[in-house]
Amino acid sequence: MKPDSDAMAPLNLGDLDLTTDEFILDEVDIHIQANLEDDLVKEALKTRMEGMLSGFQSDLSSISSEIQTLQQQSVSMNMRLKNRQAVRSHLSQLVDELVVPGAMIQIILESPVTEQEFLEQLHELNNKINFAKELSFRETLACSDIQDIVDRLKIKAVTKIREFILQKIYSFRKPMTNYQIPQNTLLKYRFFYQFLLANERTVAKEIRDEYVDTMSKIYYSYFKSYSGRLLKVQYEEVADKDDLMGVEDTAKKGFFSKPSLKSRNTIFTLGQRGAVLSPAELEGPILIPHTAQRGDCRYPYETLFRSQHYALLDNGCREYLFLSDFFMVAGNSALDLFNSVMGKTLSLFLKSMSTYVSDCYDSIAVFLCIHIILRFRAITAKRAIPALDKYWEAVLELLWPRFELILEMNIQSIRNTDPQKLGLLDTRPHYITRRYAEFSSAIVSINQTFTSERTHTLLGQLQIEVENFVLKMAAEFPSRRDQLIFLINNYDMMLNVLMERAADDSKEVEGFQQLLQARSQEFIEEILSTPFGGMIAFVKESEALMEKGQLDRLKNDEARITQLVRGFSSTWKQSVEALSQDVMRSFTNFKNGTGIIQGALTQLIQYYHGFHKVLSQPTFRSLAVRSELINLHHLMVEVKKHKPNF
């Protein structure tokens, strides 16, 4: 479309017949009209937008309502789903428990009980039996659908398990059978007995009673035979009632008496017998009697006792653990069941011990047996096995009184000893004191690990009697010198024997050390008194007067002093030499003799030093004989030459 040429022509204000004011008014009108139109358009747009927003708000409100509805529907659907799932779970479990699979029926009926699958299915059957009992308690009707088949499977399982366990128990009875092997097999199937106990207590009791009866007879037979064969390898020579510490070696017995031991000293000597308490031997292999017989070996009673009771300890601990594990018992129930199995065997042991103890006079054997039991009791305590605790106490109640009785018999035998009936007098150590020393050192050394006050008390009584005996024997010697030699030899011997085994701070060692020291010092004074008695008496007298300030009372003893000074100077070497030889001949222990000689020479120098000191006092300072005194240092050098070396 072509534009209108007239309209497009430029406006010529000169052609318009308008004044300036009119033009302005027209322009204002045009602007007003344009503004009005704009306002109308805006108003229309605003109205339209309000309508649109109002519609949108209405739509949003509708959507929110729909969302709430959907949420409510979702929650409701979720709740229904959970309820259905819960019902399904319960129903599924119920159905699973109610259903008896064909595989279970086949395995229970046909598979051997030793198969792993039988054990697994037996667990499942046990669960179904328990579930059926629970449903029956709740009076669930569905229970009746499976009760019959579950009962028949239970009867079949009980029958097969009973036959299997009884067969294993009967296998124990076969000669030369190592019953520990079938026991270990039964432990692998301990659930069998648990199943019987839960579902057929009558059969469980039958199996338990059969096991107790079988094992009780087996243990009794085994230990009775073993104990009897052990006694055949015991030493034939044993102590009797006449083999006591205070009995003289020359004592005669009646015509019908059995011969005594070749040497009573062996009864009181520990020797190698104490090795039975060492850890290596205490828990070492048990003795095999027929092997010992073939090798013509013989053993003391305590070795047989150790072997017998270690076998009991080993089997008893194993049996207690088996009973607790397989039969599911603990506490007093386990102890009662153990006593049902081992009771006859333990009674056999106690009867045998009672018979032995009533005629035993070997106190070291009894004491070793006591300490074997104390150590075995500690072992069972460490293993937490209380089954044998009462037996250990019963054995100790047998052994302790016998040990005390034998010790009291020995004490009485020493108390009643008559020194005049013991043969010729001899200053060497007496055989009775040697017996005491060996015995006391043996008991003290054994008693160090498990200290017993009752033992210390009895040893104290024995020591008092031995000390009294030594004094009574010493009194038989006519001279004090021989008495002292006898006392020193016996004290020294007892002390040396005790110190080999007992601790240095033991009461016995300390007591004899004091006695030996006192008698040695007295003997030194005794042997110095013969060659040097005059000088010693003068020194003691002068020192006593010096303390009182009365030394002037001796100022007129110049002749006496001269004689003492010259006599010592001329004879002291010969006297010391004779003294040394005499001492070494008198004492059996060279070391002890050497100590006495050294003590005597030291004491002699001290006396001579005192002699010098007295003569240096103003009272005697003017005596010419003082120049004849031997130089003290020179004397010490010379004396050292006479010191014996052994």
Secondary structure, 3 states (H helix, E strand, C coil): CCCCHHHHCCCCCCCCCCCHHHHHHHHHHHHHHHHHHHHHHHHHHHHHHHHHHHHHHHHHHHHHHHHHHHHHHHHHHHHHHHHHHHHHHHHHHHHHHHCCCHHHHHHHHHCCCCCHHHHHHHHHHHHHHHHHHHHHHCCCCCHHHHHHHHHHHHHHHHHHHHHHHHHHHHHCCCCCCCCHHHHHHHHHCHHHHHHHHHHCHHHHHHHHHHHHHHHHHHHHHHHHHHHHHHHCCECCCCCCCCCCCCCCCCCCCCCCCCCCCCCHHHHCCCCCHHHHHCHHHHCCCCCCHHHHHHCCCCECHHHHHHHHHHHHHHHHHHHHHHHHHHCCCCHHHHHHHHHHHHHHHHHHHHHHHHHHHHCCCCHHHHHHHHHHHHHHHHHHHHCCCCCCHHHHHHHHHHHHHHHHHHHHHHHHHHHCCCHHHCCCCCCCCCHHHHHHHHHHHHHHHHCCCCCCHHHHHHHHHHHHHHHHHHHHHHHCCCCHHHHHHHHHHHHHHHHHHHHHHCCCCCHHHHHHHHHHHHHHHHHHHHHHHHHHHHHHHHHHHHHHHHHHCCHHHHCCCHHHHHHHHHHHHHHHHHHHHHHHHHHHHHCCCHHHHHHHHHHHHHHHHHHHHHHHHHHCCCCCCCCHHHHHCCCHHHHHHHHHHCCCCC
